[in-house]
Amino acid sequence: MGVYVENMWLLAVAIVGAVVAFGLWYSLKKGAPWWPTPARRTRALLRAADVKPGELVVDAGCGDGRVLLVAAREFSARGLGIEIHPVLVWIARLRLFAARLSAQVTIQRADLFSVDLRSADVLFLFLLQETNVALQEKLRRELRPGTRVVSYAFTLPQWQEQPSTDPYHHVYVVGDTASSPSTAAMV
């Protein structure tokens, strides 16, 4: 009996490990692996984006929801998290529930390329460089003038970023002639 229980435990761990590994591989294939944004960087990026109370911060690839927790708690913003990994979606939802922020922040399980971003006031990105490149055209089509896009570590190469003293913080303003090459088409 003891060997049976021990083997069942190992089987359960192997199954959970396989599900998590598949989810992480799938997330990587779809845009980026989960790598949490450090809290210090999160606050600095949200300050750089000039997040105001009541604004909608959209986190494309929200992982465990930590950026949206800070945006809601410290900046009084509303939030929408987009995450494709089902385990991370549930972790983010549980964290928001525990923080009593579920009414202020929503987590949506979806591919970020299929979600309409028109309602965003601030778009937060911590994706791979190739994902940012692939996302640029969608952002040009959907984001409203004045929307701030903040990207941690990776750039939007066709866009001119706002001045920053931190090489990992990339801030862009849609419709700003210095930030977006598509301003004429958007205005």
Secondary structure, DSSP 8 states (H G I E B T S, - for coil): -HHHHHHHHHHHHHHHHHHHHHHHHHHHHHT-------HHHHHHHHHHTT--TT-EEEEET-TTSHHHHHHHHHH--EEEEEE--HHHHHHHHHHHHHTT-TTTEEEEES-GGGS--TT-SEEEE---HHHHHHHHHHHHHH--TT-EEEEES---TTS-----S-TTEEEEETT-TTT-TTHHHH-
